């Protein structure tokens, strides 16, 4: 399975993508509104889990590598997480290398992933959780049609700081 857009190719994460996964997950700029940077052993376990074959209706992430078509450079990760107890809902998530931000790649990749989730996987609703202050992600999700359905006060801690989270939703327009 792969998704192709005019400028990008999205393909499943493989064991060969460890350096990209590590680079994104250990970059302070990328992780500023995501989570604390994990120790390498913990990160490797998470990576191995993400490399397993994805199946819908499990509590697992479909993790896709974002590759530029023109340079074949791997520039980020995208995908969604299913919920075993909510089979028609998935949570969208993405990370992009800071040097590749601002060129519309996250929007382009997100459109492809959303279409795949709704059209090919049959989800009714996509969720996204954004830490308050992550304005770029919030603006991107709004541009994609997501709307805020709740604000969870003091929901998430990164380092010593406690953040509010925005939860956004997008309903399948094909239903």
C-alpha angles and dihedrals in degrees: 000000000000136000121221126198128172092273105016145057119202117197136165118280113257135188087264090067097068094111092053092046091048093045093053096042093048097045110106092209093053094043097043092104099020111061145303114295108262129224112263094251092053091045091050090054090051090048092051090050091051091050094060118104109277122234126187117244094032125106091254140114124244096216118196128188115228110221127183110235094212098052102016086229116152105232107170153332130265138171147103140267123229125213120221091209095046105043096177097051131074134176118233121220137171145170127194130191108256092236089059097049121108097036099092095255094124091051093047093047092045093053090053094047093046092050090049092050094049103034104032103027097035099227116167097203139021121204129199129189118206126185110233107258095039090109097165093057093043091051091047092051091048090051088052090054101261117144130201112254099172145004115216109205119223091353105144137038124207112178107321095331125095116211138195115236128219116213114204131187138202122191124213107263090200092069 
